[in-house]
Protein backbone atom coordinates (compact mmCIF):
# COMPACT_ATOMS: atom_id res chain seq x y z
CA UNK A 1 0.00 0.00 0.00
CA UNK A 2 2.76 2.45 0.91
CA UNK A 3 4.64 1.59 -2.24
CA UNK A 4 1.55 2.28 -4.32
CA UNK A 5 1.12 5.70 -2.67
CA UNK A 6 4.81 6.49 -3.09
CA UNK A 7 4.81 5.53 -6.79
CA UNK A 8 1.79 7.72 -7.52
CA UNK A 9 3.15 10.89 -5.91
CA UNK A 10 4.41 13.42 -8.46
CA UNK A 11 7.94 14.77 -8.58
CA UNK A 12 11.40 13.39 -8.10
CA UNK A 13 12.49 11.25 -5.14
CA UNK A 14 13.11 14.26 -2.85
CA UNK A 15 9.61 15.68 -3.36
CA UNK A 16 8.05 12.26 -3.00
CA UNK A 17 9.70 11.90 0.40
CA UNK A 18 8.56 15.39 1.42
CA UNK A 19 4.99 14.66 0.32
CA UNK A 20 5.03 11.33 2.14
CA UNK A 21 6.12 13.02 5.36
CA UNK A 22 3.38 15.63 4.98
CA UNK A 23 0.80 12.88 4.46
CA UNK A 24 1.99 11.01 7.56
CA UNK A 25 1.91 14.21 9.62
CA UNK A 26 -1.63 14.96 8.43
CA UNK A 27 -2.84 11.47 9.35
CA UNK A 28 -1.25 11.70 12.80
CA UNK A 29 -2.80 15.15 13.35
CA UNK A 30 -6.28 13.89 12.40
CA UNK A 31 -5.91 10.88 14.69
CA UNK A 32 -4.85 12.93 17.71
CA UNK A 33 -7.32 15.76 17.07
CA UNK A 34 -10.54 13.87 16.32
CA UNK A 35 -10.26 10.08 16.33
CA UNK A 36 -8.52 9.32 19.64
CA UNK A 37 -10.65 11.75 21.71
CA UNK A 38 -13.82 10.31 20.17
CA UNK A 39 -12.72 6.73 20.95
CA UNK A 40 -11.81 7.65 24.54
CA UNK A 41 -15.18 9.32 25.06
CA UNK A 42 -17.27 6.66 23.33
CA UNK A 43 -15.68 3.44 24.61
CA UNK A 44 -14.52 4.50 28.11
CA UNK A 45 -10.89 3.58 27.56
CA UNK A 46 -9.86 5.93 30.39
CA UNK A 47 -11.28 3.54 33.00
CA UNK A 48 -13.82 5.94 34.51
CA UNK A 49 -16.02 3.88 36.89
CA UNK A 50 -18.87 6.41 36.58
CA UNK A 51 -19.20 5.92 32.84
CA UNK A 52 -22.83 5.99 31.70
PDBQT receptor file of N, H, CA, C and O in Angstrom, charges set to zero:
ATOM      1  N   UNK A   1       0.832  -1.187   0.000  1.00  0.00    +0.000 N 
ATOM      2  CA  UNK A   1       0.000   0.000   0.000  1.00  0.00    +0.000 C 
ATOM      3  C   UNK A   1       0.881   1.257   0.000  1.00  0.00    +0.000 C 
ATOM      4  O   UNK A   1       0.634   2.192  -0.761  1.00  0.00    +0.000 OA
ATOM      5  N   UNK A   2       1.899   1.271   0.851  1.00  0.00    +0.000 N 
ATOM      6  H   UNK A   2       2.099   0.511   1.469  1.00  0.00    +0.000 HD
ATOM      7  CA  UNK A   2       2.755   2.453   0.912  1.00  0.00    +0.000 C 
ATOM      8  C   UNK A   2       3.548   2.632  -0.376  1.00  0.00    +0.000 C 
ATOM      9  O   UNK A   2       3.789   3.753  -0.823  1.00  0.00    +0.000 OA
ATOM     10  N   UNK A   3       3.946   1.517  -0.957  1.00  0.00    +0.000 N 
ATOM     11  H   UNK A   3       3.750   0.607  -0.593  1.00  0.00    +0.000 HD
ATOM     12  CA  UNK A   3       4.645   1.586  -2.236  1.00  0.00    +0.000 C 
ATOM     13  C   UNK A   3       3.760   2.150  -3.332  1.00  0.00    +0.000 C 
ATOM     14  O   UNK A   3       4.221   2.928  -4.167  1.00  0.00    +0.000 OA
ATOM     15  N   UNK A   4       2.495   1.763  -3.334  1.00  0.00    +0.000 N 
ATOM     16  H   UNK A   4       2.121   1.131  -2.656  1.00  0.00    +0.000 HD
ATOM     17  CA  UNK A   4       1.545   2.281  -4.322  1.00  0.00    +0.000 C 
ATOM     18  C   UNK A   4       1.392   3.790  -4.160  1.00  0.00    +0.000 C 
ATOM     19  O   UNK A   4       1.406   4.526  -5.147  1.00  0.00    +0.000 OA
ATOM     20  N   UNK A   5       1.245   4.252  -2.918  1.00  0.00    +0.000 N 
ATOM     21  H   UNK A   5       1.233   3.655  -2.117  1.00  0.00    +0.000 HD
ATOM     22  CA  UNK A   5       1.120   5.696  -2.673  1.00  0.00    +0.000 C 
ATOM     23  C   UNK A   5       2.386   6.409  -3.130  1.00  0.00    +0.000 C 
ATOM     24  O   UNK A   5       2.318   7.440  -3.799  1.00  0.00    +0.000 OA
ATOM     25  N   UNK A   6       3.542   5.856  -2.766  1.00  0.00    +0.000 N 
ATOM     26  H   UNK A   6       3.597   5.019  -2.222  1.00  0.00    +0.000 HD
ATOM     27  CA  UNK A   6       4.812   6.495  -3.095  1.00  0.00    +0.000 C 
ATOM     28  C   UNK A   6       5.012   6.568  -4.607  1.00  0.00    +0.000 C 
ATOM     29  O   UNK A   6       5.502   7.579  -5.109  1.00  0.00    +0.000 OA
ATOM     30  N   UNK A   7       4.648   5.530  -5.334  1.00  0.00    +0.000 N 
ATOM     31  H   UNK A   7       4.250   4.708  -4.926  1.00  0.00    +0.000 HD
ATOM     32  CA  UNK A   7       4.811   5.534  -6.793  1.00  0.00    +0.000 C 
ATOM     33  C   UNK A   7       3.886   6.532  -7.476  1.00  0.00    +0.000 C 
ATOM     34  O   UNK A   7       4.213   7.029  -8.554  1.00  0.00    +0.000 OA
ATOM     35  N   UNK A   8       2.761   6.832  -6.887  1.00  0.00    +0.000 N 
ATOM     36  H   UNK A   8       2.496   6.428  -6.011  1.00  0.00    +0.000 HD
ATOM     37  CA  UNK A   8       1.792   7.722  -7.523  1.00  0.00    +0.000 C 
ATOM     38  C   UNK A   8       1.959   9.193  -7.123  1.00  0.00    +0.000 C 
ATOM     39  O   UNK A   8       1.232  10.051  -7.625  1.00  0.00    +0.000 OA
ATOM     40  N   UNK A   9       2.887   9.487  -6.244  1.00  0.00    +0.000 N 
ATOM     41  H   UNK A   9       3.477   8.791  -5.837  1.00  0.00    +0.000 HD
ATOM     42  CA  UNK A   9       3.150  10.885  -5.914  1.00  0.00    +0.000 C 
ATOM     43  C   UNK A   9       3.978  11.523  -7.026  1.00  0.00    +0.000 C 
ATOM     44  O   UNK A   9       4.896  10.896  -7.555  1.00  0.00    +0.000 OA
ATOM     45  N   UNK A  10       3.653  12.773  -7.384  1.00  0.00    +0.000 N 
ATOM     46  H   UNK A  10       2.907  13.282  -6.954  1.00  0.00    +0.000 HD
ATOM     47  CA  UNK A  10       4.410  13.421  -8.456  1.00  0.00    +0.000 C 
ATOM     48  C   UNK A  10       5.768  13.926  -7.973  1.00  0.00    +0.000 C 
ATOM     49  O   UNK A  10       5.989  14.086  -6.772  1.00  0.00    +0.000 OA
ATOM     50  N   UNK A  11       6.651  14.168  -8.896  1.00  0.00    +0.000 N 
ATOM     51  H   UNK A  11       6.472  14.038  -9.871  1.00  0.00    +0.000 HD
ATOM     52  CA  UNK A  11       7.942  14.772  -8.584  1.00  0.00    +0.000 C 
ATOM     53  C   UNK A  11       9.061  13.748  -8.505  1.00  0.00    +0.000 C 
ATOM     54  O   UNK A  11       8.856  12.546  -8.674  1.00  0.00    +0.000 OA
ATOM     55  N   UNK A  12      10.252  14.272  -8.243  1.00  0.00    +0.000 N 
ATOM     56  H   UNK A  12      10.418  15.248  -8.106  1.00  0.00    +0.000 HD
ATOM     57  CA  UNK A  12      11.404  13.391  -8.102  1.00  0.00    +0.000 C 
ATOM     58  C   UNK A  12      11.413  12.781  -6.699  1.00  0.00    +0.000 C 
ATOM     59  O   UNK A  12      10.502  13.023  -5.907  1.00  0.00    +0.000 OA
ATOM     60  N   UNK A  13      12.429  12.003  -6.398  1.00  0.00    +0.000 N 
ATOM     61  H   UNK A  13      13.170  11.807  -7.041  1.00  0.00    +0.000 HD
ATOM     62  CA  UNK A  13      12.493  11.253  -5.136  1.00  0.00    +0.000 C 
ATOM     63  C   UNK A  13      12.424  12.183  -3.920  1.00  0.00    +0.000 C 
ATOM     64  O   UNK A  13      11.745  11.869  -2.942  1.00  0.00    +0.000 OA
ATOM     65  N   UNK A  14      13.114  13.315  -3.974  1.00  0.00    +0.000 N 
ATOM     66  H   UNK A  14      13.666  13.570  -4.768  1.00  0.00    +0.000 HD
ATOM     67  CA  UNK A  14      13.110  14.256  -2.849  1.00  0.00    +0.000 C 
ATOM     68  C   UNK A  14      11.699  14.739  -2.552  1.00  0.00    +0.000 C 
ATOM     69  O   UNK A  14      11.276  14.733  -1.397  1.00  0.00    +0.000 OA
ATOM     70  N   UNK A  15      10.964  15.159  -3.581  1.00  0.00    +0.000 N 
ATOM     71  H   UNK A  15      11.308  15.164  -4.520  1.00  0.00    +0.000 HD
ATOM     72  CA  UNK A  15       9.613  15.683  -3.361  1.00  0.00    +0.000 C 
ATOM     73  C   UNK A  15       8.645  14.586  -2.967  1.00  0.00    +0.000 C 
ATOM     74  O   UNK A  15       7.680  14.842  -2.245  1.00  0.00    +0.000 OA
ATOM     75  N   UNK A  16       8.887  13.367  -3.430  1.00  0.00    +0.000 N 
ATOM     76  H   UNK A  16       9.671  13.160  -4.016  1.00  0.00    +0.000 HD
ATOM     77  CA  UNK A  16       8.048  12.258  -2.999  1.00  0.00    +0.000 C 
ATOM     78  C   UNK A  16       8.217  11.990  -1.500  1.00  0.00    +0.000 C 
ATOM     79  O   UNK A  16       7.245  11.709  -0.798  1.00  0.00    +0.000 OA
ATOM     80  N   UNK A  17       9.444  12.079  -1.027  1.00  0.00    +0.000 N 
ATOM     81  H   UNK A  17      10.233  12.307  -1.597  1.00  0.00    +0.000 HD
ATOM     82  CA  UNK A  17       9.697  11.899   0.405  1.00  0.00    +0.000 C 
ATOM     83  C   UNK A  17       9.047  13.020   1.202  1.00  0.00    +0.000 C 
ATOM     84  O   UNK A  17       8.434  12.765   2.239  1.00  0.00    +0.000 OA
ATOM     85  N   UNK A  18       9.171  14.254   0.733  1.00  0.00    +0.000 N 
ATOM     86  H   UNK A  18       9.668  14.462  -0.109  1.00  0.00    +0.000 HD
ATOM     87  CA  UNK A  18       8.555  15.387   1.420  1.00  0.00    +0.000 C 
ATOM     88  C   UNK A  18       7.039  15.216   1.470  1.00  0.00    +0.000 C 
ATOM     89  O   UNK A  18       6.427  15.419   2.519  1.00  0.00    +0.000 OA
ATOM     90  N   UNK A  19       6.439  14.849   0.359  1.00  0.00    +0.000 N 
ATOM     91  H   UNK A  19       6.936  14.684  -0.492  1.00  0.00    +0.000 HD
ATOM     92  CA  UNK A  19       4.988  14.657   0.317  1.00  0.00    +0.000 C 
ATOM     93  C   UNK A  19       4.561  13.501   1.213  1.00  0.00    +0.000 C 
ATOM     94  O   UNK A  19       3.510  13.572   1.849  1.00  0.00    +0.000 OA
ATOM     95  N   UNK A  20       5.345  12.455   1.271  1.00  0.00    +0.000 N 
ATOM     96  H   UNK A  20       6.200  12.397   0.754  1.00  0.00    +0.000 HD
ATOM     97  CA  UNK A  20       5.031  11.326   2.141  1.00  0.00    +0.000 C 
ATOM     98  C   UNK A  20       5.055  11.753   3.605  1.00  0.00    +0.000 C 
ATOM     99  O   UNK A  20       4.180  11.365   4.379  1.00  0.00    +0.000 OA
ATOM    100  N   UNK A  21       6.040  12.539   3.981  1.00  0.00    +0.000 N 
ATOM    101  H   UNK A  21       6.751  12.854   3.352  1.00  0.00    +0.000 HD
ATOM    102  CA  UNK A  21       6.123  13.017   5.363  1.00  0.00    +0.000 C 
ATOM    103  C   UNK A  21       4.949  13.931   5.708  1.00  0.00    +0.000 C 
ATOM    104  O   UNK A  21       4.423  13.876   6.819  1.00  0.00    +0.000 OA
ATOM    105  N   UNK A  22       4.541  14.767   4.760  1.00  0.00    +0.000 N 
ATOM    106  H   UNK A  22       4.968  14.812   3.858  1.00  0.00    +0.000 HD
ATOM    107  CA  UNK A  22       3.380  15.632   4.982  1.00  0.00    +0.000 C 
ATOM    108  C   UNK A  22       2.116  14.794   5.148  1.00  0.00    +0.000 C 
ATOM    109  O   UNK A  22       1.291  15.087   6.014  1.00  0.00    +0.000 OA
ATOM    110  N   UNK A  23       1.956  13.770   4.339  1.00  0.00    +0.000 N 
ATOM    111  H   UNK A  23       2.626  13.532   3.635  1.00  0.00    +0.000 HD
ATOM    112  CA  UNK A  23       0.797  12.881   4.463  1.00  0.00    +0.000 C 
ATOM    113  C   UNK A  23       0.776  12.174   5.812  1.00  0.00    +0.000 C 
ATOM    114  O   UNK A  23      -0.275  12.082   6.445  1.00  0.00    +0.000 OA
ATOM    115  N   UNK A  24       1.911  11.680   6.254  1.00  0.00    +0.000 N 
ATOM    116  H   UNK A  24       2.765  11.754   5.740  1.00  0.00    +0.000 HD
ATOM    117  CA  UNK A  24       1.990  11.009   7.556  1.00  0.00    +0.000 C 
ATOM    118  C   UNK A  24       1.664  11.993   8.678  1.00  0.00    +0.000 C 
ATOM    119  O   UNK A  24       0.931  11.649   9.605  1.00  0.00    +0.000 OA
ATOM    120  N   UNK A  25       2.196  13.201   8.605  1.00  0.00    +0.000 N 
ATOM    121  H   UNK A  25       2.791  13.480   7.852  1.00  0.00    +0.000 HD
ATOM    122  CA  UNK A  25       1.912  14.211   9.624  1.00  0.00    +0.000 C 
ATOM    123  C   UNK A  25       0.429  14.565   9.649  1.00  0.00    +0.000 C 
ATOM    124  O   UNK A  25      -0.139  14.760  10.723  1.00  0.00    +0.000 OA
ATOM    125  N   UNK A  26      -0.204  14.650   8.486  1.00  0.00    +0.000 N 
ATOM    126  H   UNK A  26       0.258  14.492   7.613  1.00  0.00    +0.000 HD
ATOM    127  CA  UNK A  26      -1.632  14.958   8.425  1.00  0.00    +0.000 C 
ATOM    128  C   UNK A  26      -2.459  13.840   9.043  1.00  0.00    +0.000 C 
ATOM    129  O   UNK A  26      -3.416  14.110   9.770  1.00  0.00    +0.000 OA
ATOM    130  N   UNK A  27      -2.109  12.600   8.768  1.00  0.00    +0.000 N 
ATOM    131  H   UNK A  27      -1.332  12.380   8.178  1.00  0.00    +0.000 HD
ATOM    132  CA  UNK A  27      -2.844  11.468   9.349  1.00  0.00    +0.000 C 
ATOM    133  C   UNK A  27      -2.686  11.450  10.867  1.00  0.00    +0.000 C 
ATOM    134  O   UNK A  27      -3.662  11.236  11.586  1.00  0.00    +0.000 OA
ATOM    135  N   UNK A  28      -1.485  11.670  11.354  1.00  0.00    +0.000 N 
ATOM    136  H   UNK A  28      -0.692  11.844  10.770  1.00  0.00    +0.000 HD
ATOM    137  CA  UNK A  28      -1.255  11.704  12.801  1.00  0.00    +0.000 C 
ATOM    138  C   UNK A  28      -2.032  12.848  13.447  1.00  0.00    +0.000 C 
ATOM    139  O   UNK A  28      -2.605  12.674  14.523  1.00  0.00    +0.000 OA
ATOM    140  N   UNK A  29      -2.057  14.009  12.806  1.00  0.00    +0.000 N 
ATOM    141  H   UNK A  29      -1.592  14.149  11.933  1.00  0.00    +0.000 HD
ATOM    142  CA  UNK A  29      -2.801  15.150  13.345  1.00  0.00    +0.000 C 
ATOM    143  C   UNK A  29      -4.293  14.850  13.421  1.00  0.00    +0.000 C 
ATOM    144  O   UNK A  29      -4.935  15.175  14.420  1.00  0.00    +0.000 OA
ATOM    145  N   UNK A  30      -4.850  14.241  12.391  1.00  0.00    +0.000 N 
ATOM    146  H   UNK A  30      -4.329  13.977  11.579  1.00  0.00    +0.000 HD
ATOM    147  CA  UNK A  30      -6.281  13.887  12.399  1.00  0.00    +0.000 C 
ATOM    148  C   UNK A  30      -6.569  12.871  13.500  1.00  0.00    +0.000 C 
ATOM    149  O   UNK A  30      -7.570  12.987  14.208  1.00  0.00    +0.000 OA
ATOM    150  N   UNK A  31      -5.702  11.882  13.646  1.00  0.00    +0.000 N 
ATOM    151  H   UNK A  31      -4.889  11.788  13.071  1.00  0.00    +0.000 HD
ATOM    152  CA  UNK A  31      -5.914  10.881  14.690  1.00  0.00    +0.000 C 
ATOM    153  C   UNK A  31      -5.923  11.507  16.079  1.00  0.00    +0.000 C 
ATOM    154  O   UNK A  31      -6.824  11.233  16.872  1.00  0.00    +0.000 OA
ATOM    155  N   UNK A  32      -4.935  12.341  16.385  1.00  0.00    +0.000 N 
ATOM    156  H   UNK A  32      -4.203  12.564  15.741  1.00  0.00    +0.000 HD
ATOM    157  CA  UNK A  32      -4.848  12.927  17.712  1.00  0.00    +0.000 C 
ATOM    158  C   UNK A  32      -5.880  14.023  17.945  1.00  0.00    +0.000 C 
ATOM    159  O   UNK A  32      -6.244  14.273  19.095  1.00  0.00    +0.000 OA
ATOM    160  N   UNK A  33      -6.360  14.679  16.906  1.00  0.00    +0.000 N 
ATOM    161  H   UNK A  33      -6.065  14.476  15.972  1.00  0.00    +0.000 HD
ATOM    162  CA  UNK A  33      -7.318  15.765  17.069  1.00  0.00    +0.000 C 
ATOM    163  C   UNK A  33      -8.747  15.265  17.190  1.00  0.00    +0.000 C 
ATOM    164  O   UNK A  33      -9.499  15.755  18.033  1.00  0.00    +0.000 OA
ATOM    165  N   UNK A  34      -9.143  14.285  16.353  1.00  0.00    +0.000 N 
ATOM    166  H   UNK A  34      -8.532  13.887  15.668  1.00  0.00    +0.000 HD
ATOM    167  CA  UNK A  34     -10.542  13.868  16.318  1.00  0.00    +0.000 C 
ATOM    168  C   UNK A  34     -10.772  12.412  16.682  1.00  0.00    +0.000 C 
ATOM    169  O   UNK A  34     -11.704  12.114  17.429  1.00  0.00    +0.000 OA
ATOM    170  N   UNK A  35      -9.966  11.508  16.184  1.00  0.00    +0.000 N 
ATOM    171  H   UNK A  35      -9.209  11.751  15.577  1.00  0.00    +0.000 HD
ATOM    172  CA  UNK A  35     -10.263  10.082  16.335  1.00  0.00    +0.000 C 
ATOM    173  C   UNK A  35     -10.007   9.601  17.762  1.00  0.00    +0.000 C 
ATOM    174  O   UNK A  35     -10.904   9.019  18.371  1.00  0.00    +0.000 OA
ATOM    175  N   UNK A  36      -8.837   9.821  18.305  1.00  0.00    +0.000 N 
ATOM    176  H   UNK A  36      -8.108  10.295  17.811  1.00  0.00    +0.000 HD
ATOM    177  CA  UNK A  36      -8.524   9.320  19.644  1.00  0.00    +0.000 C 
ATOM    178  C   UNK A  36      -9.428   9.913  20.718  1.00  0.00    +0.000 C 
ATOM    179  O   UNK A  36      -9.889   9.167  21.581  1.00  0.00    +0.000 OA
ATOM    180  N   UNK A  37      -9.708  11.233  20.710  1.00  0.00    +0.000 N 
ATOM    181  H   UNK A  37      -9.333  11.839  20.009  1.00  0.00    +0.000 HD
ATOM    182  CA  UNK A  37     -10.651  11.747  21.714  1.00  0.00    +0.000 C 
ATOM    183  C   UNK A  37     -12.047  11.135  21.594  1.00  0.00    +0.000 C 
ATOM    184  O   UNK A  37     -12.694  10.862  22.606  1.00  0.00    +0.000 OA
ATOM    185  N   UNK A  38     -12.512  10.918  20.364  1.00  0.00    +0.000 N 
ATOM    186  H   UNK A  38     -11.987  11.139  19.543  1.00  0.00    +0.000 HD
ATOM    187  CA  UNK A  38     -13.823  10.305  20.171  1.00  0.00    +0.000 C 
ATOM    188  C   UNK A  38     -13.845   8.876  20.720  1.00  0.00    +0.000 C 
ATOM    189  O   UNK A  38     -14.809   8.479  21.375  1.00  0.00    +0.000 OA
ATOM    190  N   UNK A  39     -12.792   8.105  20.456  1.00  0.00    +0.000 N 
ATOM    191  H   UNK A  39     -12.009   8.427  19.924  1.00  0.00    +0.000 HD
ATOM    192  CA  UNK A  39     -12.719   6.734  20.955  1.00  0.00    +0.000 C 
ATOM    193  C   UNK A  39     -12.685   6.717  22.474  1.00  0.00    +0.000 C 
ATOM    194  O   UNK A  39     -13.369   5.904  23.095  1.00  0.00    +0.000 OA
ATOM    195  N   UNK A  40     -11.905   7.597  23.082  1.00  0.00    +0.000 N 
ATOM    196  H   UNK A  40     -11.349   8.258  22.577  1.00  0.00    +0.000 HD
ATOM    197  CA  UNK A  40     -11.814   7.647  24.540  1.00  0.00    +0.000 C 
ATOM    198  C   UNK A  40     -13.156   8.011  25.157  1.00  0.00    +0.000 C 
ATOM    199  O   UNK A  40     -13.519   7.473  26.202  1.00  0.00    +0.000 OA
ATOM    200  N   UNK A  41     -13.883   8.902  24.537  1.00  0.00    +0.000 N 
ATOM    201  H   UNK A  41     -13.588   9.340  23.688  1.00  0.00    +0.000 HD
ATOM    202  CA  UNK A  41     -15.176   9.323  25.065  1.00  0.00    +0.000 C 
ATOM    203  C   UNK A  41     -16.248   8.256  24.836  1.00  0.00    +0.000 C 
ATOM    204  O   UNK A  41     -17.092   8.034  25.704  1.00  0.00    +0.000 OA
ATOM    205  N   UNK A  42     -16.223   7.612  23.704  1.00  0.00    +0.000 N 
ATOM    206  H   UNK A  42     -15.538   7.792  22.998  1.00  0.00    +0.000 HD
ATOM    207  CA  UNK A  42     -17.269   6.663  23.332  1.00  0.00    +0.000 C 
ATOM    208  C   UNK A  42     -17.108   5.305  24.007  1.00  0.00    +0.000 C 
ATOM    209  O   UNK A  42     -18.106   4.711  24.415  1.00  0.00    +0.000 OA
ATOM    210  N   UNK A  43     -15.901   4.802  24.137  1.00  0.00    +0.000 N 
ATOM    211  H   UNK A  43     -15.090   5.285  23.806  1.00  0.00    +0.000 HD
ATOM    212  CA  UNK A  43     -15.683   3.440  24.610  1.00  0.00    +0.000 C 
ATOM    213  C   UNK A  43     -15.087   3.363  26.011  1.00  0.00    +0.000 C 
ATOM    214  O   UNK A  43     -14.696   2.278  26.441  1.00  0.00    +0.000 OA
ATOM    215  N   UNK A  44     -15.005   4.460  26.726  1.00  0.00    +0.000 N 
ATOM    216  H   UNK A  44     -15.322   5.342  26.376  1.00  0.00    +0.000 HD
ATOM    217  CA  UNK A  44     -14.523   4.500  28.105  1.00  0.00    +0.000 C 
ATOM    218  C   UNK A  44     -13.168   3.814  28.257  1.00  0.00    +0.000 C 
ATOM    219  O   UNK A  44     -13.010   2.949  29.118  1.00  0.00    +0.000 OA
ATOM    220  N   UNK A  45     -12.222   4.176  27.462  1.00  0.00    +0.000 N 
ATOM    221  H   UNK A  45     -12.351   4.879  26.763  1.00  0.00    +0.000 HD
ATOM    222  CA  UNK A  45     -10.894   3.583  27.562  1.00  0.00    +0.000 C 
ATOM    223  C   UNK A  45     -10.066   4.235  28.671  1.00  0.00    +0.000 C 
ATOM    224  O   UNK A  45      -8.958   3.779  28.954  1.00  0.00    +0.000 OA
ATOM    225  N   UNK A  46     -10.575   5.279  29.296  1.00  0.00    +0.000 N 
ATOM    226  H   UNK A  46     -11.476   5.650  29.066  1.00  0.00    +0.000 HD
ATOM    227  CA  UNK A  46      -9.862   5.931  30.392  1.00  0.00    +0.000 C 
ATOM    228  C   UNK A  46     -10.103   5.238  31.723  1.00  0.00    +0.000 C 
ATOM    229  O   UNK A  46      -9.447   5.569  32.711  1.00  0.00    +0.000 OA
ATOM    230  N   UNK A  47     -11.025   4.286  31.776  1.00  0.00    +0.000 N 
ATOM    231  H   UNK A  47     -11.557   4.017  30.973  1.00  0.00    +0.000 HD
ATOM    232  CA  UNK A  47     -11.284   3.542  33.001  1.00  0.00    +0.000 C 
ATOM    233  C   UNK A  47     -12.128   4.279  34.017  1.00  0.00    +0.000 C 
ATOM    234  O   UNK A  47     -12.008   4.009  35.212  1.00  0.00    +0.000 OA
ATOM    235  N   UNK A  48     -12.966   5.186  33.597  1.00  0.00    +0.000 N 
ATOM    236  H   UNK A  48     -13.063   5.405  32.627  1.00  0.00    +0.000 HD
ATOM    237  CA  UNK A  48     -13.823   5.938  34.514  1.00  0.00    +0.000 C 
ATOM    238  C   UNK A  48     -14.926   5.012  35.038  1.00  0.00    +0.000 C 
ATOM    239  O   UNK A  48     -15.722   4.503  34.248  1.00  0.00    +0.000 OA
ATOM    240  N   UNK A  49     -14.989   4.785  36.357  1.00  0.00    +0.000 N 
ATOM    241  H   UNK A  49     -14.343   5.198  36.999  1.00  0.00    +0.000 HD
ATOM    242  CA  UNK A  49     -16.015   3.875  36.889  1.00  0.00    +0.000 C 
ATOM    243  C   UNK A  49     -17.432   4.461  36.820  1.00  0.00    +0.000 C 
ATOM    244  O   UNK A  49     -18.407   3.716  36.919  1.00  0.00    +0.000 OA
ATOM    245  N   UNK A  50     -17.558   5.766  36.654  1.00  0.00    +0.000 N 
ATOM    246  H   UNK A  50     -16.766   6.372  36.574  1.00  0.00    +0.000 HD
ATOM    247  CA  UNK A  50     -18.866   6.413  36.582  1.00  0.00    +0.000 C 
ATOM    248  C   UNK A  50     -19.348   6.599  35.166  1.00  0.00    +0.000 C 
ATOM    249  O   UNK A  50     -20.182   7.466  34.907  1.00  0.00    +0.000 OA
ATOM    250  N   UNK A  51     -18.844   5.807  34.249  1.00  0.00    +0.000 N 
ATOM    251  H   UNK A  51     -18.167   5.103  34.460  1.00  0.00    +0.000 HD
ATOM    252  CA  UNK A  51     -19.202   5.915  32.844  1.00  0.00    +0.000 C 
ATOM    253  C   UNK A  51     -20.651   5.487  32.644  1.00  0.00    +0.000 C 
ATOM    254  O   UNK A  51     -21.060   4.421  33.103  1.00  0.00    +0.000 OA
ATOM    255  N   UNK A  52     -21.425   6.325  31.954  1.00  0.00    +0.000 N 
ATOM    256  H   UNK A  52     -21.093   7.191  31.581  1.00  0.00    +0.000 HD
ATOM    257  CA  UNK A  52     -22.826   5.985  31.702  1.00  0.00    +0.000 C 
ATOM    258  C   UNK A  52     -23.023   5.547  30.289  1.00  0.00    +0.000 C 
ATOM    259  O   UNK A  52     -24.142   5.221  29.895  1.00  0.00    +0.000 OA
TER     260      UNK A  52
